[in-house]
């Protein structure tokens, strides 16, 4: 009986927040200046070529309302 109660509480609390994930690997792979890698450890790498992945949990409610009204031209 405990597991369904805990699972439902987790699902309800998960609906109150959002998780944002950022990853710049595709931008680094697409940059032709980042094709050459440093050959020695400790060599500097351009800031544009550094791979970074991060996540952020937020419980703020800063979303914008969605307008579902259709204009006359869309009908």
C-alpha positions in Angstrom: 0.0 0.0 0.0 2.9 2.3 0.6 4.4 2.1 -2.8 1.3 3.4 -4.7 0.9 6.3 -2.3 4.6 7.2 -2.6 4.5 6.9 -6.4 1.4 9.1 -6.6 2.9 11.7 -4.3 6.1 11.8 -6.5 4.0 12.2 -9.7 2.0 15.0 -8.2 5.1 16.9 -7.0 6.8 16.4 -10.4 4.0 18.2 -12.0 4.8 21.3 -10.0 8.3 21.8 -11.4 10.3 21.8 -14.5 13.7 20.6 -15.5 15.8 22.4 -18.1 18.7 20.5 -19.8 21.4 22.3 -21.8 24.0 20.6 -24.0 26.3 22.4 -26.5 27.8 19.2 -28.0 26.1 19.7 -31.3 27.3 23.3 -31.6 30.9 22.2 -30.9 30.7 19.3 -33.4 29.4 21.8 -36.1 32.1 24.4 -35.5 35.0 23.8 -38.0 37.5 25.5 -35.7 36.9 22.8 -33.1 38.0 19.9 -35.3 41.6 19.9 -34.1 42.2 18.8 -30.6 45.1 19.8 -28.3 47.9 17.2 -28.6 49.3 17.8 -25.1 47.5 17.7 -21.8 47.1 21.1 -20.3 47.0 22.9 -23.7 44.4 25.6 -23.7 41.1 25.0 -25.6 39.0 27.8 -27.0 36.0 28.6 -24.9 33.8 28.0 -28.0 35.1 24.4 -28.2 34.5 23.4 -24.6 31.7 20.9 -24.2 29.3 21.7 -21.4 26.1 19.9 -20.2 24.0 21.1 -17.4 20.6 20.8 -15.9 18.5 23.0 -13.7 15.4 22.1 -11.6 12.9 24.9 -11.2 9.7 25.2 -9.3 8.9 28.7 -10.5 5.8 29.4 -12.4 6.9 31.9 -15.0 5.2 30.4 -18.0 3.3 32.5 -20.5 -0.3 31.8 -21.1 -1.1 30.1 -24.4 -3.5 31.8 -26.7 -5.8 29.2 -28.4 -7.9 31.8 -30.2 -8.0 31.4 -34.0 -8.2 34.4 -36.3 -10.7 34.6 -39.1 -8.0 33.8 -41.6 -7.1 30.5 -39.9 -10.7 29.1 -40.0 
